[in-house]
Amino acid sequence: MTARRTDESGVALLITLLVLVLIVVMAMEIFRTGSRAARTGAYGRDSIRATLLAEGGVAAATVALREDAKNNGYDTLEEVWSRPVPPIELGDGDILVAVEDEERKVNLNRLVLPNGNAPDEQRLAVFRRLLEILDIEPSLADAVVDWLDNDDTSRVGGAESSHYLSLPFPYRAKNDFFDTQEELMLVRGMTAERFGKLSPFVTIHSSGMVNINTAPREVLMALSAGQDAAEAGEIGAATADQIIEYRKDKPFQNAREIGNVSPFLKDLYDRTRFRDLIDVKGTAFHVRSTGNVSGTYRTIDTVGTRAGNDIQWRYRRLE
């Protein structure tokens, strides 16, 4: 199985690089043809070229994710798309592409039930635990739920429109899902420091399940929170490290296999809702592709969802 995955990953990487070169060569030729007519200055010219390079990086990531979908039903940190790679040099420019699955994170939009009337208590407990692990005041969870739910009743530690309308620059609680992660900065109790700590571990784009093949230690530790899990025990730092070490050589092909790591984890999976929170594959992927031409950088920040071999880009920002 390991040999097969390695061979297929090598083929996918080769295809990705070939497609990337083709896209960039075509884009650069289009630019050369149009730039003379546009008579842009040096900075404008390099900015356009850097953007085209970044576009090529996104296209390459798309190919890699599509190829990976054909090979297996689970995603790990050893996939072609997930491996750190150095900048790819092309002429006088280069491209740096980073791809991350959003299923390694806790989905903020899943903290409330689909109808928005009430919190999902299990996932809310996981989020509270994550805040504690990150040394962030856990009451922030109440303010996030109040921002999401569709009522005007404040939770203890939370805030609704009555609070936000009293601010020097007033606004209302959204009472709906987050559209961007940056919206967190509007929530009562959120600061730039807390946002910096929290943002690597939360998302608004995933399926709501956490991929135990890619989740970081902090998220793995948070997953055992909740009333029913309290009786079985919590995943501590040592147990999270066990999971991370185990999956390096034996990636989980289904969620139940986490029970192979230790009797405690088997008991946790069998007896609690922990099993309802975990999976072994990714459906949403965050791509940051940066093109650099003579020190002029342009970055495309985008998130796409994968269904079968199809990638649909849901969010995009040019920086």
Secondary structure, DSSP 8 states (H G I E B T S, - for coil): -HHHHHHHHHHHHHHHHHHHHHHHHHHHHHHHHHHHHHT--HHHHHHHHHHHHHHHHHHHHHHHHHHHHHH-S---TTSTTTS----EEETTEEEEEEEEEGGGSEEGGGGB-TTSSSB-HHHHHHHHHHHHHTT--TTHHHHHHHHHSSS----TT---HHHHTTSSS------S--SSGGGGGGSTT--HHHHHHHGGGEESSS-S-EETTT--HHHHHHTT-SHHHHHH----HHHHHHHHHHHHHS--SSGGGGGGT-HHHHHHHHHSGGGGSEES--SEEEEEEEEEETTEEEEEEEEEEEETTEEEEEEEEE-
